[in-house]
């Protein structure tokens, strides 16, 4: 016996809302059930109320026919909305010759690794592939070309700076020494710091990577990074406390020098270190081999000796071998998070840089303390005459160039 229709307006409204709230496969089954309840004429009425095609309702009937005779315990919700192979066929599937033509175009502009055959890349863009197809009297849209590239295993990737430019014969030996060095400090009451200067930044309307939420158009920046247009510079010299997972950042406004590096270590000790490590008798430093804390510069050793005399503590240094600065813990535990905290924002003042870097943090507890240093540091300084011959720096017997300590002269 068929139900009477049309239904009242509020019932039709509820039917449409129900229909729109379902997935595609459930919609057609629901429409088929409603049409079956109404009997003759129900198909057209349901289609007009729900706004669907009669073919959709008929497909829903076929779906119901497949499951209606099954025992209830064998009927389970389907995870799929469409059958395997459903949807529109891609142009390349309809015309396989298109795929072969694109392979020929890529073959002419594809490079690869001489060591790994699976590592290949191309400098062609979808637009250029489209133009290459047009020259062969073929036509395909850029979106379809991108889909084909993904299907063939091509992905857009950014270049990574991770390949070492060389290797020192004592590389492995120093890494083993640093591992022991870290273990000694991490199991003692003494602090261990990873130190390095982050990239020098220009203050002004200069482009920076990253995106930010904004209700306006995109932020505008100069199209060139000419230093002559800068309102100043900021030099972040950073210390990372391995035990406490805290970064200490000094934003210099002049130059990255060994005096600047040692002043920052002294600031850390006076303002934070001696309170956090009251039983400390030594400070361990992990550093790369260049820059203001270079393993080759006697000026750094002279400033380090002055620092040791000033704070009254032994300062022990271990340098990473050449080409291995990326292994310094500060490079991966602090610097990336500082970059993320400031991404996409103009460095219009040193105060802005300080505010952004203070946001540095991670879910595992990383935090950052930031200060601004306005002192002007002189470049081109030379170590004091006679320091090299009379210095009090004590060099380790094992790889002394990279491992040494400054001991307070009073000691």
C-alpha positions as YAML, in Angstrom:
chain: A
units: angstrom
residues:
- id: 1
  name: UNK
  ca: [0.00, 0.00, 0.00]
- id: 2
  name: UNK
  ca: [1.52, 3.31, -1.04]
- id: 3
  name: UNK
  ca: [1.80, 6.32, 1.25]
- id: 4
  name: UNK
  ca: [-0.03, 9.53, 0.40]
- id: 5
  name: UNK
  ca: [1.99, 12.40, -1.00]
- id: 6
  name: UNK
  ca: [3.02, 15.14, -1.41]
- id: 7
  name: UNK
  ca: [4.32, 15.39, 2.16]
- id: 8
  name: UNK
  ca: [3.85, 18.60, 4.19]
- id: 9
  name: UNK
  ca: [6.43, 21.33, 3.56]
- id: 10
  name: UNK
  ca: [8.19, 20.78, 6.91]
- id: 11
  name: UNK
  ca: [8.59, 17.06, 6.18]
- id: 12
  name: UNK
  ca: [10.04, 17.80, 2.72]
- id: 13
  name: UNK
  ca: [12.47, 20.24, 4.35]
- id: 14
  name: UNK
  ca: [13.56, 17.56, 6.83]
- id: 15
  name: UNK
  ca: [14.00, 15.05, 3.98]
- id: 16
  name: UNK
  ca: [16.30, 17.45, 2.10]
- id: 17
  name: UNK
  ca: [18.35, 18.14, 5.23]
- id: 18
  name: UNK
  ca: [18.69, 14.41, 5.89]
- id: 19
  name: UNK
  ca: [19.71, 13.76, 2.29]
- id: 20
  name: UNK
  ca: [22.39, 16.47, 2.28]
- id: 21
  name: UNK
  ca: [23.87, 15.24, 5.56]
- id: 22
  name: UNK
  ca: [24.70, 11.80, 4.13]
- id: 23
  name: UNK
  ca: [27.63, 10.50, 2.11]
- id: 24
  name: UNK
  ca: [27.10, 9.87, -1.60]
- id: 25
  name: UNK
  ca: [26.36, 6.14, -1.32]
- id: 26
  name: UNK
  ca: [24.02, 6.65, 1.66]
- id: 27
  name: UNK
  ca: [22.18, 9.43, -0.18]
- id: 28
  name: UNK
  ca: [21.17, 7.20, -3.08]
- id: 29
  name: UNK
  ca: [20.06, 4.41, -0.74]
- id: 30
  name: UNK
  ca: [17.99, 6.83, 1.34]
- id: 31
  name: UNK
  ca: [16.36, 8.21, -1.82]
- id: 32
  name: UNK
  ca: [15.61, 4.65, -3.01]
- id: 33
  name: UNK
  ca: [13.94, 3.78, 0.31]
- id: 34
  name: UNK
  ca: [11.76, 6.92, 0.23]
- id: 35
  name: UNK
  ca: [10.70, 6.24, -3.40]
- id: 36
  name: UNK
  ca: [9.84, 2.62, -2.55]
- id: 37
  name: UNK
  ca: [7.64, 3.78, 0.36]
- id: 38
  name: UNK
  ca: [5.63, 6.03, -1.96]
- id: 39
  name: UNK
  ca: [5.02, 3.42, -4.67]
- id: 40
  name: UNK
  ca: [3.90, 4.58, -8.14]
- id: 41
  name: UNK
  ca: [4.98, 8.13, -8.86]
- id: 42
  name: UNK
  ca: [7.27, 8.15, -5.87]
- id: 43
  name: UNK
  ca: [10.45, 8.21, -7.98]
- id: 44
  name: UNK
  ca: [9.65, 11.50, -9.67]
- id: 45
  name: UNK
  ca: [8.40, 13.07, -6.45]
- id: 46
  name: UNK
  ca: [11.47, 12.07, -4.43]
- id: 47
  name: UNK
  ca: [13.77, 13.36, -7.18]
- id: 48
  name: UNK
  ca: [11.99, 16.73, -7.18]
- id: 49
  name: UNK
  ca: [12.10, 17.03, -3.37]
- id: 50
  name: UNK
  ca: [15.73, 15.91, -2.95]
- id: 51
  name: UNK
  ca: [17.06, 17.45, -6.15]
- id: 52
  name: UNK
  ca: [18.66, 14.24, -7.38]
- id: 53
  name: UNK
  ca: [18.69, 12.38, -10.68]
- id: 54
  name: UNK
  ca: [16.46, 9.31, -11.27]
- id: 55
  name: UNK
  ca: [19.63, 7.38, -12.17]
- id: 56
  name: UNK
  ca: [20.89, 8.02, -8.63]
- id: 57
  name: UNK
  ca: [17.72, 6.48, -7.14]
- id: 58
  name: UNK
  ca: [17.92, 3.46, -9.45]
- id: 59
  name: UNK
  ca: [21.54, 2.89, -8.43]
- id: 60
  name: UNK
  ca: [20.40, 3.09, -4.82]
- id: 61
  name: UNK
  ca: [17.86, 0.34, -5.51]
- id: 62
  name: UNK
  ca: [20.61, -1.87, -6.95]
- id: 63
  name: UNK
  ca: [22.74, -1.21, -3.87]
- id: 64
  name: UNK
  ca: [19.84, -2.30, -1.64]
- id: 65
  name: UNK
  ca: [19.19, -5.41, -3.75]
- id: 66
  name: UNK
  ca: [22.76, -6.54, -3.08]
- id: 67
  name: UNK
  ca: [22.35, -6.45, 0.70]
- id: 68
  name: UNK
  ca: [18.64, -6.93, 1.45]
- id: 69
  name: UNK
  ca: [18.81, -10.75, 1.46]
- id: 70
  name: UNK
  ca: [21.88, -10.93, 3.72]
- id: 71
  name: UNK
  ca: [21.48, -11.86, 7.41]
- id: 72
  name: UNK
  ca: [21.70, -8.76, 9.65]
- id: 73
  name: UNK
  ca: [24.98, -9.94, 11.21]
- id: 74
  name: UNK
  ca: [26.64, -9.92, 7.75]
- id: 75
  name: UNK
  ca: [25.66, -6.34, 6.93]
- id: 76
  name: UNK
  ca: [28.41, -3.90, 7.92]
- id: 77
  name: UNK
  ca: [28.89, -0.20, 7.09]
- id: 78
  name: UNK
  ca: [30.84, 0.33, 3.86]
- id: 79
  name: UNK
  ca: [33.94, 2.50, 4.01]
- id: 80
  name: UNK
  ca: [33.87, 3.18, 0.28]
- id: 81
  name: UNK
  ca: [31.59, 5.78, -1.30]
- id: 82
  name: UNK
  ca: [32.15, 4.65, -4.87]
- id: 83
  name: UNK
  ca: [33.07, 1.37, -6.48]
- id: 84
  name: UNK
  ca: [36.65, 0.62, -7.40]
- id: 85
  name: UNK
  ca: [37.59, 2.47, -10.56]
- id: 86
  name: UNK
  ca: [34.71, 4.93, -10.19]
- id: 87
  name: UNK
  ca: [34.87, 8.56, -11.22]
- id: 88
  name: UNK
  ca: [35.93, 10.21, -14.42]
- id: 89
  name: UNK
  ca: [38.73, 8.60, -16.35]
- id: 90
  name: UNK
  ca: [41.90, 10.63, -16.57]
- id: 91
  name: UNK
  ca: [42.96, 11.87, -19.98]
- id: 92
  name: UNK
  ca: [46.16, 9.81, -19.79]
- id: 93
  name: UNK
  ca: [44.11, 6.67, -19.08]
- id: 94
  name: UNK
  ca: [41.91, 7.36, -22.09]
- id: 95
  name: UNK
  ca: [44.91, 8.09, -24.31]
- id: 96
  name: UNK
  ca: [48.06, 6.23, -23.16]
- id: 97
  name: UNK
  ca: [50.05, 7.93, -25.91]
- id: 98
  name: UNK
  ca: [49.84, 11.17, -23.88]
- id: 99
  name: UNK
  ca: [51.78, 9.53, -21.08]
- id: 100
  name: UNK
  ca: [54.40, 8.23, -23.50]
- id: 101
  name: UNK
  ca: [54.79, 11.70, -25.02]
- id: 102
  name: UNK
  ca: [55.34, 13.24, -21.56]
- id: 103
  name: UNK
  ca: [57.93, 10.56, -20.78]
- id: 104
  name: UNK
  ca: [59.79, 11.53, -23.96]
- id: 105
  name: UNK
  ca: [59.69, 15.21, -22.97]
- id: 106
  name: UNK
  ca: [60.98, 14.46, -19.48]
- id: 107
  name: UNK
  ca: [63.72, 12.18, -20.82]
- id: 108
  name: UNK
  ca: [65.33, 15.18, -22.49]
- id: 109
  name: UNK
  ca: [65.42, 17.24, -19.27]
- id: 110
  name: UNK
  ca: [65.94, 14.71, -16.48]
- id: 111
  name: UNK
  ca: [69.01, 14.40, -14.30]
- id: 112
  name: UNK
  ca: [69.91, 11.73, -11.78]
- id: 113
  name: UNK
  ca: [72.32, 10.53, -9.16]
- id: 114
  name: UNK
  ca: [75.29, 8.49, -10.39]
- id: 115
  name: UNK
  ca: [75.08, 6.43, -7.19]
- id: 116
  name: UNK
  ca: [71.30, 5.84, -6.79]
- id: 117
  name: UNK
  ca: [69.21, 5.08, -9.83]
- id: 118
  name: UNK
  ca: [65.95, 5.87, -8.01]
- id: 119
  name: UNK
  ca: [67.06, 9.48, -7.39]
- id: 120
  name: UNK
  ca: [66.05, 11.53, -10.43]
- id: 121
  name: UNK
  ca: [64.77, 15.05, -10.94]
- id: 122
  name: UNK
  ca: [63.67, 17.40, -13.70]
- id: 123
  name: UNK
  ca: [63.78, 21.18, -14.07]
- id: 124
  name: UNK
  ca: [60.61, 21.22, -16.20]
- id: 125
  name: UNK
  ca: [57.40, 22.76, -14.85]
- id: 126
  name: UNK
  ca: [53.86, 21.56, -15.71]
- id: 127
  name: UNK
  ca: [53.51, 24.65, -17.91]
- id: 128
  name: UNK
  ca: [56.66, 23.74, -19.87]
- id: 129
  name: UNK
  ca: [55.49, 20.14, -20.27]
- id: 130
  name: UNK
  ca: [52.16, 21.46, -21.56]
- id: 131
  name: UNK
  ca: [54.01, 23.60, -24.10]
- id: 132
  name: UNK
  ca: [56.11, 20.59, -25.12]
- id: 133
  name: UNK
  ca: [52.94, 18.59, -25.71]
- id: 134
  name: UNK
  ca: [51.51, 21.41, -27.81]
- id: 135
  name: UNK
  ca: [54.58, 21.26, -30.04]
- id: 136
  name: UNK
  ca: [53.74, 17.58, -30.58]
- id: 137
  name: UNK
  ca: [50.13, 18.49, -31.37]
- id: 138
  name: UNK
  ca: [48.89, 17.15, -28.05]
- id: 139
  name: UNK
  ca: [46.78, 18.98, -25.48]
- id: 140
  name: UNK
  ca: [46.60, 18.45, -21.71]
- id: 141
  name: UNK
  ca: [45.89, 20.81, -18.80]
- id: 142
  name: UNK
  ca: [48.45, 21.64, -16.12]
- id: 143
  name: UNK
  ca: [46.36, 20.06, -13.33]
- id: 144
  name: UNK
  ca: [46.23, 16.79, -15.28]
- id: 145
  name: UNK
  ca: [49.99, 16.98, -15.85]
- id: 146
  name: UNK
  ca: [50.57, 17.48, -12.09]
- id: 147
  name: UNK
  ca: [48.37, 14.44, -11.36]
- id: 148
  name: UNK
  ca: [50.35, 12.36, -13.88]
- id: 149
  name: UNK
  ca: [53.66, 13.49, -12.34]
- id: 150
  name: UNK
  ca: [52.44, 12.40, -8.88]
- id: 151
  name: UNK
  ca: [51.36, 9.07, -10.33]
- id: 152
  name: UNK
  ca: [54.84, 8.61, -11.81]
- id: 153
  name: UNK
  ca: [56.46, 9.32, -8.43]
- id: 154
  name: UNK
  ca: [57.55, 12.93, -8.99]
- id: 155
  name: UNK
  ca: [57.06, 15.26, -6.01]
- id: 156
  name: UNK
  ca: [58.04, 18.87, -5.42]
- id: 157
  name: UNK
  ca: [60.96, 18.82, -3.04]
- id: 158
  name: UNK
  ca: [63.16, 21.49, -1.51]
- id: 159
  name: UNK
  ca: [66.91, 21.17, -1.63]
- id: 160
  name: UNK
  ca: [68.48, 20.23, 1.70]
- id: 161
  name: UNK
  ca: [71.93, 21.30, 2.90]
- id: 162
  name: UNK
  ca: [73.11, 18.00, 4.34]
- id: 163
  name: UNK
  ca: [75.96, 16.72, 2.14]
- id: 164
  name: UNK
  ca: [79.36, 17.05, 3.73]
- id: 165
  name: UNK
  ca: [81.97, 18.88, 1.63]
- id: 166
  name: UNK
  ca: [84.84, 16.84, 2.94]
- id: 167
  name: UNK
  ca: [86.11, 14.67, 5.75]
- id: 168
  name: UNK
  ca: [89.03, 14.99, 8.16]
- id: 169
  name: UNK
  ca: [91.11, 11.94, 8.97]
- id: 170
  name: UNK
  ca: [90.46, 12.44, 12.70]
- id: 171
  name: UNK
  ca: [86.73, 13.00, 12.26]
- id: 172
  name: UNK
  ca: [85.51, 9.75, 13.83]
- id: 173
  name: UNK
  ca: [88.03, 9.94, 16.65]
- id: 174
  name: UNK
  ca: [86.86, 13.44, 17.61]
- id: 175
  name: UNK
  ca: [83.23, 12.38, 17.49]
- id: 176
  name: UNK
  ca: [84.00, 9.60, 19.95]
- id: 177
  name: UNK
  ca: [85.86, 12.09, 22.12]
- id: 178
  name: UNK
  ca: [82.90, 14.50, 22.05]
- id: 179
  name: UNK
  ca: [80.55, 11.67, 23.05]
- id: 180
  name: UNK
  ca: [82.71, 11.05, 26.15]
- id: 181
  name: UNK
  ca: [82.96, 14.79, 26.76]
- id: 182
  name: UNK
  ca: [79.16, 15.13, 26.76]
- id: 183
  name: UNK
  ca: [78.69, 12.10, 28.99]
- id: 184
  name: UNK
  ca: [81.10, 13.48, 31.59]
- id: 185
  name: UNK
  ca: [79.28, 16.82, 31.82]
- id: 186
  name: UNK
  ca: [75.75, 15.45, 31.57]
- id: 187
  name: UNK
  ca: [76.42, 13.17, 34.56]
- id: 188
  name: UNK
  ca: [78.12, 15.88, 36.64]
- id: 189
  name: UNK
  ca: [76.92, 19.04, 38.44]
- id: 190
  name: UNK
  ca: [78.66, 21.13, 35.77]
- id: 191
  name: UNK
  ca: [76.85, 22.83, 32.85]
- id: 192
  name: UNK
  ca: [77.46, 22.01, 29.20]
- id: 193
  name: UNK
  ca: [76.59, 24.54, 26.48]
- id: 194
  name: UNK
  ca: [76.40, 24.28, 22.72]
- id: 195
  name: UNK
  ca: [77.42, 27.66, 21.25]
- id: 196
  name: UNK
  ca: [77.21, 29.28, 17.81]
- id: 197
  name: UNK
  ca: [76.15, 32.45, 16.00]
- id: 198
  name: UNK
  ca: [72.95, 32.30, 13.95]
- id: 199
  name: UNK
  ca: [72.62, 33.95, 10.55]
- id: 200
  name: UNK
  ca: [73.11, 37.73, 10.56]
- id: 201
  name: UNK
  ca: [69.86, 39.52, 9.64]
- id: 202
  name: UNK
  ca: [69.17, 42.92, 8.09]
- id: 203
  name: UNK
  ca: [66.75, 45.27, 9.83]
- id: 204
  name: UNK
  ca: [64.22, 46.80, 7.45]
- id: 205
  name: UNK
  ca: [61.66, 45.93, 4.80]
- id: 206
  name: UNK
  ca: [63.39, 42.79, 3.55]
- id: 207
  name: UNK
  ca: [61.82, 39.52, 2.40]
- id: 208
  name: UNK
  ca: [61.70, 36.61, 4.82]
- id: 209
  name: UNK
  ca: [60.51, 33.06, 4.21]
- id: 210
  name: UNK
  ca: [57.27, 31.86, 5.77]
- id: 211
  name: UNK
  ca: [53.59, 32.74, 5.94]
- id: 212
  name: UNK
  ca: [51.45, 34.58, 8.49]
- id: 213
  name: UNK
  ca: [47.72, 35.05, 8.99]
- id: 214
  name: UNK
  ca: [46.59, 38.46, 7.76]
- id: 215
  name: UNK
  ca: [43.33, 40.20, 6.85]
- id: 216
  name: UNK
  ca: [45.17, 42.36, 4.32]
- id: 217
  name: UNK
  ca: [47.02, 41.51, 1.14]
- id: 218
  name: UNK
  ca: [50.44, 39.89, 1.31]
- id: 219
  name: UNK
  ca: [53.15, 41.79, 3.19]
- id: 220
  name: UNK
  ca: [55.32, 43.81, 0.82]
- id: 221
  name: UNK
  ca: [59.11, 43.72, 0.90]
- id: 222
  name: UNK
  ca: [62.00, 45.02, -1.19]
- id: 223
  name: UNK
  ca: [62.79, 42.94, -4.26]
- id: 224
  name: UNK
  ca: [66.53, 42.99, -3.41]
- id: 225
  name: UNK
  ca: [68.39, 42.56, -0.13]
- id: 226
  name: UNK
  ca: [70.83, 45.44, -0.50]
- id: 227
  name: UNK
  ca: [72.55, 46.18, 2.85]
- id: 228
  name: UNK
  ca: [72.65, 49.89, 1.95]
- id: 229
  name: UNK
  ca: [68.85, 49.97, 2.38]
- id: 230
  name: UNK
  ca: [69.01, 48.39, 5.86]
- id: 231
  name: UNK
  ca: [68.28, 50.36, 9.02]
- id: 232
  name: UNK
  ca: [70.72, 48.18, 10.93]
- id: 233
  name: UNK
  ca: [71.75, 44.59, 11.51]
- id: 234
  name: UNK
  ca: [71.13, 42.00, 14.18]
- id: 235
  name: UNK
  ca: [73.65, 39.27, 15.02]
- id: 236
  name: UNK
  ca: [72.10, 36.50, 17.18]
- id: 237
  name: UNK
  ca: [74.77, 34.73, 19.24]
- id: 238
  name: UNK
  ca: [73.23, 31.73, 20.96]
- id: 239
  name: UNK
  ca: [73.98, 29.39, 23.83]
- id: 240
  name: UNK
  ca: [72.00, 26.17, 24.27]
- id: 241
  name: UNK
  ca: [71.92, 24.50, 27.68]
- id: 242
  name: UNK
  ca: [71.85, 20.75, 26.94]
- id: 243
  name: UNK
  ca: [70.73, 19.84, 30.45]
- id: 244
  name: UNK
  ca: [67.84, 22.28, 30.77]
- id: 245
  name: UNK
  ca: [66.71, 22.56, 27.12]
- id: 246
  name: UNK
  ca: [66.90, 26.36, 27.20]
- id: 247
  name: UNK
  ca: [68.37, 28.74, 24.63]
- id: 248
  name: UNK
  ca: [70.06, 32.01, 25.60]
- id: 249
  name: UNK
  ca: [70.15, 34.51, 22.75]
- id: 250
  name: UNK
  ca: [72.10, 37.77, 22.59]
- id: 251
  name: UNK
  ca: [71.07, 40.08, 19.76]
- id: 252
  name: UNK
  ca: [74.14, 42.09, 18.86]
- id: 253
  name: UNK
  ca: [73.88, 45.17, 16.67]
- id: 254
  name: UNK
  ca: [77.46, 45.34, 15.36]
- id: 255
  name: UNK
  ca: [79.73, 42.35, 14.63]
- id: 256
  name: UNK
  ca: [80.23, 38.69, 15.52]
- id: 257
  name: UNK
  ca: [83.62, 38.65, 17.24]
- id: 258
  name: UNK
  ca: [85.33, 36.44, 19.79]
- id: 259
  name: UNK
  ca: [84.89, 39.19, 22.40]
- id: 260
  name: UNK
  ca: [81.12, 39.20, 21.66]
- id: 261
  name: UNK
  ca: [81.01, 35.41, 22.05]
- id: 262
  name: UNK
  ca: [82.84, 35.44, 25.39]
- id: 263
  name: UNK
  ca: [80.81, 38.38, 26.71]
- id: 264
  name: UNK
  ca: [77.66, 36.35, 26.07]
- id: 265
  name: UNK
  ca: [79.01, 33.36, 27.97]
- id: 266
  name: UNK
  ca: [79.90, 35.65, 30.89]
- id: 267
  name: UNK
  ca: [76.39, 37.19, 30.81]
- id: 268
  name: UNK
  ca: [74.85, 33.71, 30.88]
- id: 269
  name: UNK
  ca: [76.96, 32.67, 33.86]
- id: 270
  name: UNK
  ca: [76.40, 35.84, 35.91]
- id: 271
  name: UNK
  ca: [72.64, 36.10, 35.21]
- id: 272
  name: UNK
  ca: [71.65, 32.44, 35.02]
- id: 273
  name: UNK
  ca: [74.43, 29.85, 35.27]
- id: 274
  name: UNK
  ca: [75.70, 30.40, 38.78]
- id: 275
  name: UNK
  ca: [72.13, 30.25, 40.14]
- id: 276
  name: UNK
  ca: [71.22, 27.12, 38.13]
- id: 277
  name: UNK
  ca: [74.54, 25.34, 38.78]
- id: 278
  name: UNK
  ca: [75.68, 26.38, 42.29]
- id: 279
  name: UNK
  ca: [78.10, 23.45, 42.59]
- id: 280
  name: UNK
  ca: [79.74, 23.95, 39.19]
- id: 281
  name: UNK
  ca: [83.52, 23.93, 38.97]
- id: 282
  name: UNK
  ca: [83.76, 23.79, 35.18]
- id: 283
  name: UNK
  ca: [81.80, 24.86, 32.09]
- id: 284
  name: UNK
  ca: [81.81, 22.65, 29.00]
- id: 285
  name: UNK
  ca: [81.48, 24.24, 25.55]
- id: 286
  name: UNK
  ca: [80.65, 22.46, 22.28]
- id: 287
  name: UNK
  ca: [81.52, 24.62, 19.28]
- id: 288
  name: UNK
  ca: [82.11, 24.31, 15.57]
- id: 289
  name: UNK
  ca: [85.57, 25.01, 14.20]
- id: 290
  name: UNK
  ca: [85.08, 28.45, 12.62]
- id: 291
  name: UNK
  ca: [83.57, 31.87, 13.11]
- id: 292
  name: UNK
  ca: [84.05, 33.93, 16.23]
- id: 293
  name: UNK
  ca: [84.78, 30.80, 18.31]
- id: 294
  name: UNK
  ca: [87.24, 29.35, 15.81]
- id: 295
  name: UNK
  ca: [89.57, 26.53, 16.80]
- id: 296
  name: UNK
  ca: [92.38, 28.24, 14.83]
- id: 297
  name: UNK
  ca: [92.22, 31.72, 16.37]
- id: 298
  name: UNK
  ca: [94.44, 32.62, 19.27]
- id: 299
  name: UNK
  ca: [92.28, 35.69, 19.83]
- id: 300
  name: UNK
  ca: [89.38, 33.43, 20.91]
- id: 301
  name: UNK
  ca: [91.70, 31.59, 23.28]
- id: 302
  name: UNK
  ca: [92.94, 34.88, 24.78]
- id: 303
  name: UNK
  ca: [89.35, 36.12, 25.31]
- id: 304
  name: UNK
  ca: [88.45, 32.70, 26.73]
- id: 305
  name: UNK
  ca: [91.29, 32.97, 29.25]
- id: 306
  name: UNK
  ca: [90.05, 36.40, 30.33]
- id: 307
  name: UNK
  ca: [86.56, 34.94, 30.71]
- id: 308
  name: UNK
  ca: [87.85, 32.08, 32.85]
- id: 309
  name: UNK
  ca: [89.72, 34.55, 35.07]
- id: 310
  name: UNK
  ca: [86.62, 36.73, 35.32]
- id: 311
  name: UNK
  ca: [84.16, 34.03, 36.44]
- id: 312
  name: UNK
  ca: [86.71, 31.93, 38.33]
- id: 313
  name: UNK
  ca: [85.83, 28.67, 36.57]
- id: 314
  name: UNK
  ca: [87.59, 26.24, 34.28]
- id: 315
  name: UNK
  ca: [86.19, 26.42, 30.74]
- id: 316
  name: UNK
  ca: [86.69, 23.29, 28.68]
- id: 317
  name: UNK
  ca: [86.14, 23.38, 24.90]
- id: 318
  name: UNK
  ca: [85.54, 20.63, 22.34]
- id: 319
  name: UNK
  ca: [85.33, 21.65, 18.67]
- id: 320
  name: UNK
  ca: [83.55, 19.69, 15.98]
- id: 321
  name: UNK
  ca: [85.81, 18.63, 13.08]
- id: 322
  name: UNK
  ca: [85.81, 20.60, 9.79]
- id: 323
  name: UNK
  ca: [82.65, 20.15, 7.65]
- id: 324
  name: UNK
  ca: [80.72, 18.86, 10.69]
- id: 325
  name: UNK
  ca: [79.20, 22.01, 12.19]
- id: 326
  name: UNK
  ca: [75.66, 20.71, 11.52]
- id: 327
  name: UNK
  ca: [76.23, 18.06, 14.19]
- id: 328
  name: UNK
  ca: [76.53, 20.73, 16.88]
- id: 329
  name: UNK
  ca: [73.35, 20.24, 19.01]
- id: 330
  name: UNK
  ca: [72.38, 23.91, 18.81]
- id: 331
  name: UNK
  ca: [71.94, 23.58, 15.03]
- id: 332
  name: UNK
  ca: [68.98, 21.22, 15.32]
- id: 333
  name: UNK
  ca: [67.68, 21.78, 18.85]
- id: 334
  name: UNK
  ca: [67.44, 25.57, 18.87]
- id: 335
  name: UNK
  ca: [68.03, 27.26, 15.51]
- id: 336
  name: UNK
  ca: [65.12, 25.67, 13.55]
- id: 337
  name: UNK
  ca: [62.64, 26.63, 16.27]
- id: 338
  name: UNK
  ca: [63.93, 30.20, 16.35]
- id: 339
  name: UNK
  ca: [63.45, 30.38, 12.58]
- id: 340
  name: UNK
  ca: [59.90, 29.05, 12.85]
- id: 341
  name: UNK
  ca: [58.99, 31.51, 15.60]
- id: 342
  name: UNK
  ca: [59.93, 34.43, 13.34]
- id: 343
  name: UNK
  ca: [58.90, 33.14, 9.92]
- id: 344
  name: UNK
  ca: [57.10, 35.44, 7.52]
- id: 345
  name: UNK
  ca: [57.44, 38.56, 9.71]
- id: 346
  name: UNK
  ca: [59.42, 41.66, 8.74]
- id: 347
  name: UNK
  ca: [62.37, 42.44, 10.99]
- id: 348
  name: UNK
  ca: [61.55, 46.15, 11.25]
- id: 349
  name: UNK
  ca: [63.44, 46.65, 14.52]
- id: 350
  name: UNK
  ca: [65.70, 44.81, 16.94]
- id: 351
  name: UNK
  ca: [62.85, 44.91, 19.47]
- id: 352
  name: UNK
  ca: [60.64, 43.02, 17.00]
- id: 353
  name: UNK
  ca: [63.34, 40.37, 16.57]
- id: 354
  name: UNK
  ca: [63.60, 40.02, 20.35]
- id: 355
  name: UNK
  ca: [59.82, 39.65, 20.73]
- id: 356
  name: UNK
  ca: [59.67, 36.99, 18.01]
- id: 357
  name: UNK
  ca: [62.64, 34.95, 19.25]
- id: 358
  name: UNK
  ca: [61.17, 34.94, 22.76]
- id: 359
  name: UNK
  ca: [58.31, 32.87, 21.33]
- id: 360
  name: UNK
  ca: [60.75, 30.05, 20.54]
- id: 361
  name: UNK
  ca: [59.50, 26.81, 22.05]
- id: 362
  name: UNK
  ca: [58.45, 23.21, 21.51]
- id: 363
  name: UNK
  ca: [56.01, 20.75, 23.02]
- id: 364
  name: UNK
  ca: [58.95, 19.05, 24.73]
- id: 365
  name: UNK
  ca: [59.75, 22.14, 26.79]
- id: 366
  name: UNK
  ca: [62.26, 24.21, 24.80]
- id: 367
  name: UNK
  ca: [62.27, 27.91, 25.74]
- id: 368
  name: UNK
  ca: [64.46, 30.91, 24.99]
- id: 369
  name: UNK
  ca: [65.78, 33.89, 26.95]
- id: 370
  name: UNK
  ca: [66.61, 36.85, 24.71]
- id: 371
  name: UNK
  ca: [68.44, 40.13, 25.31]
- id: 372
  name: UNK
  ca: [69.67, 43.02, 23.15]
- id: 373
  name: UNK
  ca: [73.36, 44.00, 23.15]
- id: 374
  name: UNK
  ca: [74.10, 47.52, 21.86]
- id: 375
  name: UNK
  ca: [77.83, 47.46, 22.56]
- id: 376
  name: UNK
  ca: [79.99, 48.02, 19.46]
- id: 377
  name: UNK
  ca: [82.52, 45.26, 18.89]
- id: 378
  name: UNK
  ca: [85.72, 46.04, 17.05]
- id: 379
  name: UNK
  ca: [86.72, 43.92, 14.07]
- id: 380
  name: UNK
  ca: [90.30, 43.21, 13.04]
- id: 381
  name: UNK
  ca: [91.57, 42.80, 16.61]
- id: 382
  name: UNK
  ca: [94.83, 40.92, 17.10]
- id: 383
  name: UNK
  ca: [95.82, 38.84, 20.08]
- id: 384
  name: UNK
  ca: [98.22, 40.49, 22.50]
- id: 385
  name: UNK
  ca: [101.90, 40.29, 21.60]
- id: 386
  name: UNK
  ca: [103.50, 37.44, 23.50]
- id: 387
  name: UNK
  ca: [100.20, 35.67, 24.30]
- id: 388
  name: UNK
  ca: [100.93, 32.76, 21.97]
- id: 389
  name: UNK
  ca: [104.26, 32.09, 23.65]
- id: 390
  name: UNK
  ca: [103.05, 32.56, 27.24]
- id: 391
  name: UNK
  ca: [99.41, 31.54, 27.16]
- id: 392
  name: UNK
  ca: [97.98, 29.55, 30.05]
- id: 393
  name: UNK
  ca: [95.60, 27.51, 27.85]
- id: 394
  name: UNK
  ca: [96.00, 23.80, 28.63]
- id: 395
  name: UNK
  ca: [95.74, 21.57, 25.55]
- id: 396
  name: UNK
  ca: [94.61, 17.96, 25.77]
- id: 397
  name: UNK
  ca: [97.04, 15.29, 24.69]
- id: 398
  name: UNK
  ca: [94.35, 13.86, 22.41]
- id: 399
  name: UNK
  ca: [93.75, 16.06, 19.34]
- id: 400
  name: UNK
  ca: [94.90, 19.23, 21.16]
- id: 401
  name: UNK
  ca: [93.85, 21.56, 18.32]
- id: 402
  name: UNK
  ca: [90.19, 20.77, 19.02]
- id: 403
  name: UNK
  ca: [90.29, 20.01, 22.75]
- id: 404
  name: UNK
  ca: [91.64, 22.40, 25.38]
- id: 405
  name: UNK
  ca: [90.69, 24.28, 28.53]
- id: 406
  name: UNK
  ca: [91.17, 27.67, 30.11]
- id: 407
  name: UNK
  ca: [91.91, 27.56, 33.84]
- id: 408
  name: UNK
  ca: [91.65, 30.65, 36.09]
- id: 409
  name: UNK
  ca: [95.11, 32.13, 36.57]
- id: 410
  name: UNK
  ca: [94.51, 32.39, 40.33]
- id: 411
  name: UNK
  ca: [94.01, 28.60, 40.44]
...
